Amino acid sequence: MNEETTADAASRRSFRLHNATVPARPLESALYLVATPIGNLGDITLRALETLAGADVLACEDTRVTRVLLDRYGIQNRPFAYHEHNADEAGPRLLQALEAGRSVALVSDAGTPLVSDPGYRLAQQAIVAGYRVIPIPGASAPLAALVGSGLPNDAFFFAGFLPAKDKARRDRLGELAAVPATLIFFESPHRIGATLLAAADVLGPTRPASVCRELTKTYEEFRRGTLADLAAHYQQVENVKGEIVLVIGPPEPVETDEADVEAMLADLSKSMPTAGAATEAARLTGLPRKVLYQRLLEIKNADGR
């Protein structure tokens, strides 16, 4: 983040569209959160290009990845690394740039900054310090997967990555089982089979879902079906590749009498621990697991167990 002359800054503040060079206007001092393509570099917005070219400081996760995008559009701005491993050192330097009245653009390797990446910490610090934070919207893997999945999109819940260990993964799915919305997860290709098996067990085998792979890229794929069908498919596929977003439809509403719920909880608790009984009851009824867990504790206390 070396200082530069006004002439130097003006000469690099441009971007290229086809054979045309477009000048970028200087930006007011602020932290700009710039969405970048998730695969197809043509998905960048004009506003994003102008921001990347015009910012005094350009911060990114991996300079090599961002350099590919900058080269595609003839942007000479030099990227500065900001990621989870150097945040303690790089973060204060970026805040110092804001304090000096400079403009700072932040990008992730792909998609919208702050969505499952370390940019949240910097944005929070900038807001606390009183600096303006400006989002530059664009590509987003969760939204692309949602609209391409064919599943209900009037309400959705983005849950990031599920835990890697099976028990923790199933516990987390149990917590989300009754959420009255479409669920969206990021998942790695080598875990998608195990995740689908766990989801079919915890959420129910007939719940609709979509495995969205390599979004916007050459081998983009949407595989749709029930959780059971998808789990069976991915048990047979070796070496799954690419970035994956898993979208799972909302639970079917179930009308359940309170007395029936209590009877179900009591019956389930005979053959499984309290937490497991609550998770299974949540799957069967669509009711919140925490509510069912507390009710089961009350039943056991009343019975003196």
N, C-alpha and C positions, 0 to 999 in steps of 0.2 A: 504494500500500500504506500508506495513512494509518492512524494509530491510531484506535480507536473505543471508545466506552464500552461497558460490559457490557450496558446496556439497549439500545443501538443494535444490538449484535451479536445479542442475543436476538430482537429484532423482525424481523430479516431472515433468521433461521435457520428457514426453512420452505419447503415446496414445495407445489404444488397438483396434486391428482389429480381431474380432472373438477371438481366443485364443492366438494370438501373440501380444507381447508388442513391440511397435515400438518407438525407441528413436527419440526425436525431437531436431534438431540442434538449438543452440542459434541464435537469430535474431539480425540483425543490428538495431541500434536505428532508429525508424521511427514510424509513426502512421499507423497501418494496419487496413483497413476497411474490415472486414471479413463477407462475405455472409453466412448465416446459413439457414437450411431447413425451408420451409414455412408450413410444415406439416409432411411429411414423413422424419424421421430422417436419413434414408438411403441416402438422397440426398446431404449430406455433402461431400465436396471434400477432397482429401488427403492433399492438400496444406493448406486448412482451418484447418484441424485437427492438422497439424504440427505447424501452427501459433498459434492456441489456446493453445497448450501445451507448446510452446517455448517462448511465450511472457513474459516479465518481469511483465507487468501489463495487466490485462484483464478487460476491462470496458464493461458494458452491461446495458440495460434498466431495466430489472427485474432479480435479481440474482436467484430467484426461477425458472424462465423459463430457463435461461441459464444453471443452475445446472442440469436440466434434460438431456440436450444435453451432458454436460461434463461427467456425470455419465454413459451415454450410451457408451461412448468411453474411459472410464477409465482415464479421464484427471483430474489431481489433482489441477490444477491451481485454485486459489480462485478468483471468480469474484468480481469486484468492481462496485457499482451502479453509473451510469451516465444517467440522464434523465432530462426532461424539468423542473422538480420541484427542482432539486439540481444542475443544470448546473452552476450557479454562484459560487458555492462552489467547486464542483467536477472538473469543467473544468480547473481552474488554477492548481489544484493538478496534473492533467494529463499532463499539459504543463510543469510543474516542473519536472516530470519524464522524459520527452523528453529532457529537458535541461540538466538533469543529465546523459544523454547518454543511457537511458533505452528504451526498446521496449514496445510500447503500442498497444494492439489489441482492437478494438472497434466492438461490435456486437449489432444488434437490436434484438428484441424478435424473429423475423422471417424475412427472406429475406435479401435484400441488404441494409446495412447502408446508411443513408442520403436520402433514398427514403421515403418521408413522415414520417421522425422521426427527433429528435433533433440533430443527429450527424453532420448535416451540419455546425452548429455553431462551434463545436470543430475542424472540418477539416479546416474550413476557418481560424480560429485562428492559427492553426498549420502551415498552408501555409504562412500566413502573417509573422509569427515568423521565417520562413526559415527552418522549419523541413520537412523532406521527408514524403510524404503521399503515401501509397502503397495500391491499391485495391486488394483484394483477391476475385475474382468473383465466382459466384455460383447461387443459387436459386434466382428467382425474380418473384413475383406474376404477375406484369404487362406483362412480356414476356411470362410466362407460359399461361396466359389467351389469349394473342394475338395469339400465335401459335396454341392453341387449339380451338379458336373461328371459324376458317375457313374464317375469313374476311381478306381483303387485308392487307399485312404487309410490302409493299415496302416503305410506309411512315406512321408513327403513331405519335400521340401526347398524352403524359401522362399528365393528368390534375389533378391528386390527388383526393381529396374529393370535391364534390360539396357543396355549402352552404346548411345549414339545413333548412332555411326559403324558402318558395315557390317562392316568388318574386325574391329574390337574386339568387335562383337556376335557375329560368327561364332566368334571365338577363345574367347569366354566360353561359348558354347553347346558348343564342342568340349570344354572343360574339364568340362562337366556331362553330357556325352553318356552316360557309363557309370555315373552315379550310380544305384544300384538303388532308386529311389524316384520318386514322382510329383513333377514340378517345378512350382513356382508362381512366376509373375512378375507384377509390375505393368507395365502398358504404356499409352502414350498413344494416343488414337484415330488420330492422324495417322501413327503409326509401325507400327500393328498389321499392315498388309499386308506391309511390308518384313520385319518380324520373323518372320512366318509363313513367308515365302519362305526366309529364312535358316535357320529351324528345320527346314523340310522338307529342305533341302540337307544340313545338318550332322547332324541326328538321324535322318533317314530319312523318306521321304514317307508311309509307312504307319503311322507312330507315332500313336496316338490322342491327341486333344486337345480342349479346350473353351475357347471364347472367352466369358467371363462379363462381361456389360456391364450397367452401371447396377444393380448389386445392391441389392435391397430397395426400389428406386424404382419409379415408375409404369411405365416402359418396360423393366423388367428382362428380360434375354435371355440364354439359354444356347444357344450354337450349337456343336454337337458334331460331330465327324468326324475324319478323318485330317488330318495337317498339310497334305498336298497338297490335299485338298478345301477346307480352310479358307483356305489361301493363294489358291487359285483364286477362291473366293467374294469375298474382300476385295480382290482386284485389280479386281473389277467394281463395288465399292461406293464411291461418292463421299461425302465429308463424313461419315465415321463420327463419331459423337458419344458423349459419355459416358465415364465412368471404366471401365477395363477390367482384368480379371485374366485372365491366360492360364495355363491348367493343361494340362500335357503328361504323358501317361502314362509309366510307367517302361519302360526297354528290355527287350526279350525276352531271357531268358538264352540264351547261346550257348555250346555246348561246342566249344572250339577247341584242337587239339593245338598244343604249343609250336613244333614244327617248322613247322606250317602258318602260325602267326603270323609267324615269322621270314621265311618265304618270301613272305608277303603284304607285310610291311614292305619287304623288299628289292625286290619288284616295284613297289610304289607309289613308292618313293624314286627310281626311274628316271625318273619323269615329273613329280615334284613335289618341292618342298623338304621338308626333314626335318619341320618343324612340320606342314605340310599332310598329309604321309604318315601321321604319327601321329594326326592328327585323323580322317582317313578310316578308318584301321584301327580306331580307337576306335568309330566309328559302325558299322562292319561287324561287329565282334566283341563289342562291349559291354564291353571291357576298359578300364581307366583310361588316359586319354591320356598322363598323365605317365609311367606305367610303359612304355607303348609307345614314347614319345619317347626315354626313356633306353635302352631295348633297341636301338632303331635306331642311336643314337649308338655303342653298343658294337659293333654289327655293322659300322658304317662304320670304326670305329677298327681292328677286327680285320682288315678288308680293306685297310687303309692308305689309305682315302679321306678 
